[in-house]
Amino acid sequence: MSNTRQADPTISPDEVAARREDDDLFVLDVRNEDDYEEWHIENSVNIPIYDELLNDEFGGLEDSLDEIPEDKEIAVVCVAGVTSASAAEFLRERGYDAKSMDDGMNGWGRVHVTYELEAVDGVTQIVRPGTGCLSYLVYADNEGVVVDPSLYLEEYQSVADDHGVEIVAAVDTHAHADHVSGGRPFADERDVPYYLHPTDAGELDEYEAIEDGDAIAVGDRELEVMHTPGHTPGSVSLTWGDALLSGDTLFIRSVGRPDLEGSDETDVREAAAELFDSLDRLTDLPDETVVLPGHMSDEEIRPLATTLGDLVADNELVAVNDRNAFVDTIVDGLSDEPANYNQIKAINWGKEPLTDEAASLELGPNNCAAS
């Protein structure tokens, strides 16, 4: 058993994210079982002793020591990094190399991991493993555009700085229901355009409308706009050469759910029919098109990308080629709605103000896929 004494008894969420494939790191989640089942770090192990730790009781942890490896570094996770600190200290006193993950799952929800795309020139993928959200920096000729950015604007500025590009616009592929958009704040802070389809603009008045067939200049290249309604009425997909930024219309193994604008079954069926037509249009693109979606689930490939030909062959929902059968399949397979989605939508539509508390609304699992 290690007798390591750390000068700093904490580990950052970014380091945990970077070491997810590291067999020498054991991630121990001490939250209650229901919270763990709803949302957790992949491959972590749950010992549900959160309530005991709140009362400074360690019997459950002591009884579970056989489940904790003695020869690995332990990252202990809770909600906000408080009870995990107590658990990590308890383990260190017994010789374990244990650290508490800073800010717990709250911190995990803020992690951004950057991936360069070898198959596509001028695109960087930015993944939030804690929320399943993906965004992009598209760049050419020293200019860049951020697509579907989160509220954590410094992440995108850092990527742009690394590539030596100036960000000249922000784009949302739709009005998000699962996370608060950083598009408007980014555009306001830098005095650049914020692009959105008008059907998804709600009560916003400070945006640049984009329609089907429009093009957004990025240096000496262009992002081309395809209106692909279904997930939302104003959903768009963006083509960039041989790449497709598909937003929440098309995922690697699923498609965007059509029920977040209205829960009435008639509305959902109409939206699902629109989605079928949008997917039909997207799948007419060349098979070699590289699909870059707006969300991930449990796919292990990084960066998250595949060719359209492979996606069509593997995506069961895309394979349904009858509109009525597709609509029935979508309606029958809908999962739980994203947490706080009505309030998040209201912020993104300009119906509620963007406050410092907004970031807490999006913490939790991502449920924007149809199944």
Summary of the structure (lengths in Angstrom):
residues: 371
radius of gyration: 21.8
end to end distance: 43.9
largest distance: 64.1
contacts: 1298
relative contact order: 0.11
helix: 30%
strand: 23%
